[in-house]
Amino acid sequence: MITSANESQSHKNLCRRLTWDDLDRGYLERLVAMAREEDLGGAGLAGPPVRAGDVTTDRLIPGDIGTARLVAREGLRICGIKLIAVILDVYGPEKGVQVDPRVRDGDRVEPGDGIARLRGDLRTLLTAERVILNFLQHLSGIATHTRRYVDALGPSPTRLLDTRKTTPGFRMLEKYAVACGGGWNHRLGLFDRVMVKDNHLAAGGRALVESLRRLAAEQPELVIEIEVDRPEQLPLALEAGPDVILLDNFSPEDLEEAVAVIDHRCATEASGGIHLDNLPELGRIGLDFISCGAVTHQSTWTDIGLDWEA
């Protein structure tokens, strides 16, 4: 999954796209279990609820078999299809509710399109309905919003990256949703890349540069990225021999000049002030990457409904 236009970086994974198989089943089950306990047991409250369980369904609905369809109410990019089965397993593994997907994650669906058909224990479906929709609407919102940014870049070879600006606890799922929308994943956390911010560089100076060079020699598999926030920092950053230089809040004119100065000695990434209106212009500059937190933290839920069949 090499993404840099710089051939000298071909031994490094500078970004990736998370797939469903990259997600840990236990992590997904913990997220669903937390959502279930909020709904059925008041988890998060100081003290037990008055009573636990779905007091409406448990008392009023018979234990019959039911069938329902998940339907798109608007045009969207779908994400979370395989999560439906995980949710239903957490809610009632012994119930054997069947999930018949009609689309795949990353597919574009139009208003009225069926997303999946669910058949099984009526009580389980009714109790899990809101949590299923919450996950699908949230993740599809990120995938749909990401697709707008990818489309704004147009045919540019520059790749759109996400950031660590994610909902606490939901990062891997949200980054997976970015990938379903056509974006790419930047570092997953503090653990998988050396990221030297502009303040690190200003405080450490030449001693930091020497430390980075030693680190690169000792651990050549480790990606090293340096952030600069003004053009005069570029010579010092280049001395360190990083894999990526992040150009933070540069004007388009300064970005063009910086790309020329770097001249393929490492990959280039722009961040800060990225929005739909300026992406077409930035896509023509020749950057390797553009990172943008808005694909996650400014996304809105999509409209997905659950319709019951007679």
Contacts in CASP RR format, 6 or more apart in sequence:
PFRMAT RR
TARGET T0000
AUTHOR 0000-0000-0000
METHOD contacts of the structure
MODEL  1
MITSANESQSHKNLCRRLTWDDLDRGYLERLVAMAREEDLGGAGLAGPPV
RAGDVTTDRLIPGDIGTARLVAREGLRICGIKLIAVILDVYGPEKGVQVD
PRVRDGDRVEPGDGIARLRGDLRTLLTAERVILNFLQHLSGIATHTRRYV
DALGPSPTRLLDTRKTTPGFRMLEKYAVACGGGWNHRLGLFDRVMVKDNH
LAAGGRALVESLRRLAAEQPELVIEIEVDRPEQLPLALEAGPDVILLDNF
SPEDLEEAVAVIDHRCATEASGGIHLDNLPELGRIGLDFISCGAVTHQST
WTDIGLDWEA
1 13 0 8 1.000
1 15 0 8 1.000
1 16 0 8 1.000
1 17 0 8 1.000
2 9 0 8 1.000
2 10 0 8 1.000
2 12 0 8 1.000
2 13 0 8 1.000
2 14 0 8 1.000
3 13 0 8 1.000
3 14 0 8 1.000
3 15 0 8 1.000
3 159 0 8 1.000
3 184 0 8 1.000
3 267 0 8 1.000
3 288 0 8 1.000
3 289 0 8 1.000
4 10 0 8 1.000
4 12 0 8 1.000
4 14 0 8 1.000
4 243 0 8 1.000
4 244 0 8 1.000
4 267 0 8 1.000
4 288 0 8 1.000
5 157 0 8 1.000
5 264 0 8 1.000
5 267 0 8 1.000
5 286 0 8 1.000
5 288 0 8 1.000
6 264 0 8 1.000
6 265 0 8 1.000
6 266 0 8 1.000
6 267 0 8 1.000
6 288 0 8 1.000
8 264 0 8 1.000
8 265 0 8 1.000
8 266 0 8 1.000
9 243 0 8 1.000
9 266 0 8 1.000
9 267 0 8 1.000
11 220 0 8 1.000
11 221 0 8 1.000
12 221 0 8 1.000
12 223 0 8 1.000
12 243 0 8 1.000
13 223 0 8 1.000
14 223 0 8 1.000
14 243 0 8 1.000
14 244 0 8 1.000
14 267 0 8 1.000
14 288 0 8 1.000
14 289 0 8 1.000
15 159 0 8 1.000
15 161 0 8 1.000
15 184 0 8 1.000
15 185 0 8 1.000
15 186 0 8 1.000
15 289 0 8 1.000
16 184 0 8 1.000
16 185 0 8 1.000
17 179 0 8 1.000
17 182 0 8 1.000
17 183 0 8 1.000
17 184 0 8 1.000
17 185 0 8 1.000
18 172 0 8 1.000
18 175 0 8 1.000
18 176 0 8 1.000
18 179 0 8 1.000
18 185 0 8 1.000
19 176 0 8 1.000
19 179 0 8 1.000
20 82 0 8 1.000
20 105 0 8 1.000
20 176 0 8 1.000
22 172 0 8 1.000
22 176 0 8 1.000
23 172 0 8 1.000
23 173 0 8 1.000
23 176 0 8 1.000
24 172 0 8 1.000
25 86 0 8 1.000
27 172 0 8 1.000
28 83 0 8 1.000
28 86 0 8 1.000
28 173 0 8 1.000
29 86 0 8 1.000
29 89 0 8 1.000
29 90 0 8 1.000
31 169 0 8 1.000
31 170 0 8 1.000
31 173 0 8 1.000
32 83 0 8 1.000
32 86 0 8 1.000
32 87 0 8 1.000
32 90 0 8 1.000
32 131 0 8 1.000
32 135 0 8 1.000
33 90 0 8 1.000
34 43 0 8 1.000
35 131 0 8 1.000
35 134 0 8 1.000
35 135 0 8 1.000
36 90 0 8 1.000
36 91 0 8 1.000
36 128 0 8 1.000
36 131 0 8 1.000
37 43 0 8 1.000
38 44 0 8 1.000
39 54 0 8 1.000
39 127 0 8 1.000
39 130 0 8 1.000
39 131 0 8 1.000
40 52 0 8 1.000
40 53 0 8 1.000
40 54 0 8 1.000
40 127 0 8 1.000
41 48 0 8 1.000
41 49 0 8 1.000
41 52 0 8 1.000
41 53 0 8 1.000
42 49 0 8 1.000
42 52 0 8 1.000
53 127 0 8 1.000
54 123 0 8 1.000
54 126 0 8 1.000
54 127 0 8 1.000
57 123 0 8 1.000
57 126 0 8 1.000
57 127 0 8 1.000
58 123 0 8 1.000
61 122 0 8 1.000
61 123 0 8 1.000
61 126 0 8 1.000
62 122 0 8 1.000
63 121 0 8 1.000
63 122 0 8 1.000
63 123 0 8 1.000
64 122 0 8 1.000
65 119 0 8 1.000
65 120 0 8 1.000
65 121 0 8 1.000
65 122 0 8 1.000
66 119 0 8 1.000
66 120 0 8 1.000
66 121 0 8 1.000
66 122 0 8 1.000
66 125 0 8 1.000
66 308 0 8 1.000
66 309 0 8 1.000
67 117 0 8 1.000
67 118 0 8 1.000
67 119 0 8 1.000
67 120 0 8 1.000
67 308 0 8 1.000
67 309 0 8 1.000
68 117 0 8 1.000
68 118 0 8 1.000
68 119 0 8 1.000
68 125 0 8 1.000
68 129 0 8 1.000
68 306 0 8 1.000
68 307 0 8 1.000
68 308 0 8 1.000
68 309 0 8 1.000
69 114 0 8 1.000
69 115 0 8 1.000
69 116 0 8 1.000
69 117 0 8 1.000
69 118 0 8 1.000
69 306 0 8 1.000
69 307 0 8 1.000
69 309 0 8 1.000
70 84 0 8 1.000
70 114 0 8 1.000
70 115 0 8 1.000
70 116 0 8 1.000
70 117 0 8 1.000
70 118 0 8 1.000
70 132 0 8 1.000
70 133 0 8 1.000
70 136 0 8 1.000
70 304 0 8 1.000
70 305 0 8 1.000
70 306 0 8 1.000
71 112 0 8 1.000
71 113 0 8 1.000
71 114 0 8 1.000
71 115 0 8 1.000
71 304 0 8 1.000
71 305 0 8 1.000
71 306 0 8 1.000
71 307 0 8 1.000
72 78 0 8 1.000
72 109 0 8 1.000
72 110 0 8 1.000
72 111 0 8 1.000
72 112 0 8 1.000
72 113 0 8 1.000
72 114 0 8 1.000
72 115 0 8 1.000
72 302 0 8 1.000
72 303 0 8 1.000
72 304 0 8 1.000
72 305 0 8 1.000
73 111 0 8 1.000
73 112 0 8 1.000
73 303 0 8 1.000
73 304 0 8 1.000
73 305 0 8 1.000
74 111 0 8 1.000
74 302 0 8 1.000
74 303 0 8 1.000
75 108 0 8 1.000
75 109 0 8 1.000
75 110 0 8 1.000
75 111 0 8 1.000
75 144 0 8 1.000
75 302 0 8 1.000
76 108 0 8 1.000
76 109 0 8 1.000
76 140 0 8 1.000
76 141 0 8 1.000
76 143 0 8 1.000
76 144 0 8 1.000
76 302 0 8 1.000
76 303 0 8 1.000
76 304 0 8 1.000
77 106 0 8 1.000
77 107 0 8 1.000
77 108 0 8 1.000
77 109 0 8 1.000
77 140 0 8 1.000
77 141 0 8 1.000
77 143 0 8 1.000
77 144 0 8 1.000
77 146 0 8 1.000
77 147 0 8 1.000
77 180 0 8 1.000
77 181 0 8 1.000
78 103 0 8 1.000
78 104 0 8 1.000
78 105 0 8 1.000
78 106 0 8 1.000
78 107 0 8 1.000
78 108 0 8 1.000
78 109 0 8 1.000
78 115 0 8 1.000
78 136 0 8 1.000
78 140 0 8 1.000
78 143 0 8 1.000
78 180 0 8 1.000
79 105 0 8 1.000
79 106 0 8 1.000
79 136 0 8 1.000
79 139 0 8 1.000
79 140 0 8 1.000
79 141 0 8 1.000
79 142 0 8 1.000
79 143 0 8 1.000
79 176 0 8 1.000
79 177 0 8 1.000
79 180 0 8 1.000
79 181 0 8 1.000
80 105 0 8 1.000
80 135 0 8 1.000
80 136 0 8 1.000
80 139 0 8 1.000
80 140 0 8 1.000
80 177 0 8 1.000
80 180 0 8 1.000
81 101 0 8 1.000
81 103 0 8 1.000
81 104 0 8 1.000
81 105 0 8 1.000
81 115 0 8 1.000
81 116 0 8 1.000
82 101 0 8 1.000
82 105 0 8 1.000
83 135 0 8 1.000
83 136 0 8 1.000
83 139 0 8 1.000
83 173 0 8 1.000
84 99 0 8 1.000
84 101 0 8 1.000
84 116 0 8 1.000
84 118 0 8 1.000
84 132 0 8 1.000
84 136 0 8 1.000
85 99 0 8 1.000
87 128 0 8 1.000
87 131 0 8 1.000
87 132 0 8 1.000
87 135 0 8 1.000
88 95 0 8 1.000
88 96 0 8 1.000
88 97 0 8 1.000
88 99 0 8 1.000
88 118 0 8 1.000
88 124 0 8 1.000
88 125 0 8 1.000
88 128 0 8 1.000
88 132 0 8 1.000
91 124 0 8 1.000
91 127 0 8 1.000
91 128 0 8 1.000
91 131 0 8 1.000
92 121 0 8 1.000
92 124 0 8 1.000
95 120 0 8 1.000
95 121 0 8 1.000
95 124 0 8 1.000
96 120 0 8 1.000
96 121 0 8 1.000
97 118 0 8 1.000
97 119 0 8 1.000
97 120 0 8 1.000
97 121 0 8 1.000
97 124 0 8 1.000
97 125 0 8 1.000
98 118 0 8 1.000
98 119 0 8 1.000
98 120 0 8 1.000
99 116 0 8 1.000
99 117 0 8 1.000
99 118 0 8 1.000
100 116 0 8 1.000
100 117 0 8 1.000
100 118 0 8 1.000
100 119 0 8 1.000
101 115 0 8 1.000
101 116 0 8 1.000
102 113 0 8 1.000
102 114 0 8 1.000
102 115 0 8 1.000
102 116 0 8 1.000
102 117 0 8 1.000
103 109 0 8 1.000
103 113 0 8 1.000
103 114 0 8 1.000
103 115 0 8 1.000
103 116 0 8 1.000
105 143 0 8 1.000
105 180 0 8 1.000
106 143 0 8 1.000
106 180 0 8 1.000
106 181 0 8 1.000
106 182 0 8 1.000
108 147 0 8 1.000
109 115 0 8 1.000
115 136 0 8 1.000
115 304 0 8 1.000
118 125 0 8 1.000
129 306 0 8 1.000
132 306 0 8 1.000
133 304 0 8 1.000
133 305 0 8 1.000
133 306 0 8 1.000
136 302 0 8 1.000
136 304 0 8 1.000
137 301 0 8 1.000
137 302 0 8 1.000
137 303 0 8 1.000
137 304 0 8 1.000
138 301 0 8 1.000
139 173 0 8 1.000
139 174 0 8 1.000
139 176 0 8 1.000
139 177 0 8 1.000
139 180 0 8 1.000
140 177 0 8 1.000
140 301 0 8 1.000
140 302 0 8 1.000
140 304 0 8 1.000
141 177 0 8 1.000
141 299 0 8 1.000
141 300 0 8 1.000
141 301 0 8 1.000
141 302 0 8 1.000
142 174 0 8 1.000
142 177 0 8 1.000
142 178 0 8 1.000
142 181 0 8 1.000
142 295 0 8 1.000
142 296 0 8 1.000
142 299 0 8 1.000
143 177 0 8 1.000
143 178 0 8 1.000
143 180 0 8 1.000
143 181 0 8 1.000
143 182 0 8 1.000
144 181 0 8 1.000
144 299 0 8 1.000
144 302 0 8 1.000
145 294 0 8 1.000
145 295 0 8 1.000
145 298 0 8 1.000
145 299 0 8 1.000
145 300 0 8 1.000
146 160 0 8 1.000
146 162 0 8 1.000
146 177 0 8 1.000
146 178 0 8 1.000
146 180 0 8 1.000
146 181 0 8 1.000
146 182 0 8 1.000
146 183 0 8 1.000
146 295 0 8 1.000
146 299 0 8 1.000
147 181 0 8 1.000
147 182 0 8 1.000
148 276 0 8 1.000
149 160 0 8 1.000
149 183 0 8 1.000
149 276 0 8 1.000
149 279 0 8 1.000
149 292 0 8 1.000
149 294 0 8 1.000
149 295 0 8 1.000
150 160 0 8 1.000
150 181 0 8 1.000
150 182 0 8 1.000
150 183 0 8 1.000
152 276 0 8 1.000
152 279 0 8 1.000
152 280 0 8 1.000
153 160 0 8 1.000
153 279 0 8 1.000
153 280 0 8 1.000
153 282 0 8 1.000
153 283 0 8 1.000
153 290 0 8 1.000
154 280 0 8 1.000
154 283 0 8 1.000
156 283 0 8 1.000
156 284 0 8 1.000
156 286 0 8 1.000
157 286 0 8 1.000
158 282 0 8 1.000
158 283 0 8 1.000
158 285 0 8 1.000
158 286 0 8 1.000
158 287 0 8 1.000
158 288 0 8 1.000
158 289 0 8 1.000
158 290 0 8 1.000
159 183 0 8 1.000
159 184 0 8 1.000
159 288 0 8 1.000
159 289 0 8 1.000
159 290 0 8 1.000
160 182 0 8 1.000
160 183 0 8 1.000
160 184 0 8 1.000
160 289 0 8 1.000
160 290 0 8 1.000
160 291 0 8 1.000
160 292 0 8 1.000
160 295 0 8 1.000
161 183 0 8 1.000
161 184 0 8 1.000
161 185 0 8 1.000
161 186 0 8 1.000
161 269 0 8 1.000
161 289 0 8 1.000
161 290 0 8 1.000
161 291 0 8 1.000
161 292 0 8 1.000
162 174 0 8 1.000
162 175 0 8 1.000
162 178 0 8 1.000
162 183 0 8 1.000
162 184 0 8 1.000
162 185 0 8 1.000
162 186 0 8 1.000
162 291 0 8 1.000
162 292 0 8 1.000
162 293 0 8 1.000
162 295 0 8 1.000
162 296 0 8 1.000
163 186 0 8 1.000
163 271 0 8 1.000
163 291 0 8 1.000
163 292 0 8 1.000
163 293 0 8 1.000
163 296 0 8 1.000
164 171 0 8 1.000
164 186 0 8 1.000
164 187 0 8 1.000
164 189 0 8 1.000
165 293 0 8 1.000
165 296 0 8 1.000
165 297 0 8 1.000
166 174 0 8 1.000
166 175 0 8 1.000
166 296 0 8 1.000
166 297 0 8 1.000
167 174 0 8 1.000
167 296 0 8 1.000
171 188 0 8 1.000
171 189 0 8 1.000
172 188 0 8 1.000
174 296 0 8 1.000
175 185 0 8 1.000
175 188 0 8 1.000
177 296 0 8 1.000
178 184 0 8 1.000
178 185 0 8 1.000
178 295 0 8 1.000
178 296 0 8 1.000
179 185 0 8 1.000
183 295 0 8 1.000
184 289 0 8 1.000
186 289 0 8 1.000
186 291 0 8 1.000
187 193 0 8 1.000
187 195 0 8 1.000
187 223 0 8 1.000
192 223 0 8 1.000
193 222 0 8 1.000
193 223 0 8 1.000
193 224 0 8 1.000
193 225 0 8 1.000
194 212 0 8 1.000
194 215 0 8 1.000
194 222 0 8 1.000
194 223 0 8 1.000
194 224 0 8 1.000
194 225 0 8 1.000
195 225 0 8 1.000
195 227 0 8 1.000
196 208 0 8 1.000
196 212 0 8 1.000
196 224 0 8 1.000
196 225 0 8 1.000
196 226 0 8 1.000
196 227 0 8 1.000
196 240 0 8 1.000
196 242 0 8 1.000
197 227 0 8 1.000
198 227 0 8 1.000
198 228 0 8 1.000
198 229 0 8 1.000
198 233 0 8 1.000
198 248 0 8 1.000
200 208 0 8 1.000
201 208 0 8 1.000
201 226 0 8 1.000
201 227 0 8 1.000
201 228 0 8 1.000
201 233 0 8 1.000
201 236 0 8 1.000
201 237 0 8 1.000
202 233 0 8 1.000
205 236 0 8 1.000
206 236 0 8 1.000
208 240 0 8 1.000
209 236 0 8 1.000
209 239 0 8 1.000
209 240 0 8 1.000
212 224 0 8 1.000
212 226 0 8 1.000
212 240 0 8 1.000
212 241 0 8 1.000
212 242 0 8 1.000
213 240 0 8 1.000
213 241 0 8 1.000
215 222 0 8 1.000
215 224 0 8 1.000
216 222 0 8 1.000
216 224 0 8 1.000
216 240 0 8 1.000
216 241 0 8 1.000
223 243 0 8 1.000
223 244 0 8 1.000
224 240 0 8 1.000
224 241 0 8 1.000
224 242 0 8 1.000
224 243 0 8 1.000
224 244 0 8 1.000
225 242 0 8 1.000
225 243 0 8 1.000
225 244 0 8 1.000
225 245 0 8 1.000
225 246 0 8 1.000
225 269 0 8 1.000
226 237 0 8 1.000
226 240 0 8 1.000
226 242 0 8 1.000
226 244 0 8 1.000
226 245 0 8 1.000
226 246 0 8 1.000
227 245 0 8 1.000
227 246 0 8 1.000
227 248 0 8 1.000
228 234 0 8 1.000
228 237 0 8 1.000
228 245 0 8 1.000
228 246 0 8 1.000
228 247 0 8 1.000
228 248 0 8 1.000
229 248 0 8 1.000
229 249 0 8 1.000
229 250 0 8 1.000
231 250 0 8 1.000
231 254 0 8 1.000
231 257 0 8 1.000
231 258 0 8 1.000
231 261 0 8 1.000
234 245 0 8 1.000
234 258 0 8 1.000
234 261 0 8 1.000
234 262 0 8 1.000
237 245 0 8 1.000
238 245 0 8 1.000
238 261 0 8 1.000
238 262 0 8 1.000
238 265 0 8 1.000
238 266 0 8 1.000
241 265 0 8 1.000
241 266 0 8 1.000
242 266 0 8 1.000
243 266 0 8 1.000
243 267 0 8 1.000
244 266 0 8 1.000
244 267 0 8 1.000
244 268 0 8 1.000
244 269 0 8 1.000
244 288 0 8 1.000
244 289 0 8 1.000
245 258 0 8 1.000
245 262 0 8 1.000
245 266 0 8 1.000
245 267 0 8 1.000
245 268 0 8 1.000
245 269 0 8 1.000
246 269 0 8 1.000
246 270 0 8 1.000
246 271 0 8 1.000
246 291 0 8 1.000
247 254 0 8 1.000
247 255 0 8 1.000
247 258 0 8 1.000
247 268 0 8 1.000
247 269 0 8 1.000
247 270 0 8 1.000
247 271 0 8 1.000
247 287 0 8 1.000
248 271 0 8 1.000
248 272 0 8 1.000
249 271 0 8 1.000
249 272 0 8 1.000
249 273 0 8 1.000
250 258 0 8 1.000
250 270 0 8 1.000
252 278 0 8 1.000
252 281 0 8 1.000
252 282 0 8 1.000
252 285 0 8 1.000
255 270 0 8 1.000
255 282 0 8 1.000
255 285 0 8 1.000
255 287 0 8 1.000
256 285 0 8 1.000
258 268 0 8 1.000
259 268 0 8 1.000
259 285 0 8 1.000
259 286 0 8 1.000
259 287 0 8 1.000
262 268 0 8 1.000
267 288 0 8 1.000
267 289 0 8 1.000
268 286 0 8 1.000
268 287 0 8 1.000
268 288 0 8 1.000
268 289 0 8 1.000
269 287 0 8 1.000
269 288 0 8 1.000
269 289 0 8 1.000
269 290 0 8 1.000
269 291 0 8 1.000
270 282 0 8 1.000
270 285 0 8 1.000
270 287 0 8 1.000
270 289 0 8 1.000
270 290 0 8 1.000
270 291 0 8 1.000
271 290 0 8 1.000
271 291 0 8 1.000
271 292 0 8 1.000
272 292 0 8 1.000
274 282 0 8 1.000
274 290 0 8 1.000
274 291 0 8 1.000
274 292 0 8 1.000
274 293 0 8 1.000
274 294 0 8 1.000
275 294 0 8 1.000
279 290 0 8 1.000
282 290 0 8 1.000
283 290 0 8 1.000
END
